[in-house]
Amino acid sequence: MQPQTMIAGIGSPHGDDCVGWEIANAIQSRISDRAISVRLVRTPDALLDWIEHVQELVICDACLGAGEVGSVHQWEWPCQELESISWSGTHNLSLPAVLALAQQLERLPASVRIWAVEVQQVQPDQSMSNTVEAGAKTAVDSICQALSIHQNETEKQHA
């Protein structure tokens, strides 16, 4: 069965830039529904390999210039505001450029939502900052609520 919803974490192991991966992994730990898949990618253009038969795409990424460090932002594609945001990492193609290309190739899912956490440090050999980690937890809860994903019993016991 082809998953109807895909959660894509975009990131790298460099400091706060891993926030997209962290969000996606945390959501995956709550998923029991086979209609939802989770993918971790380093660059937005890698999404083109996975989204063709997906109905709903949820993208988790780091951003710069959308607000205070650790703040959580959500947009629905298409959105002009995305052009003014800097996306973290060393993406060859920006996230908005990849989504526009997917639309031209008729691969874009019917629903695309982007969730991003404002970051600060994306240098190698750094871990994710506490402020961004707190933002990631907020993003996970918000995404799970939006997708009606509930905490599994194991996670409830550890909460």
Beta strands, then each sheet from edge to edge (+ up, - down):
strand 1: 5-10
strand 2: 36-41
strand 3: 56-64
strand 4: 72-76
strand 5: 86-87
strand 6: 111-118
sheet 1: 2+ 1+ 3+ 5-
sheet 2: 2+ 1+ 3+ 6+ 4-
end
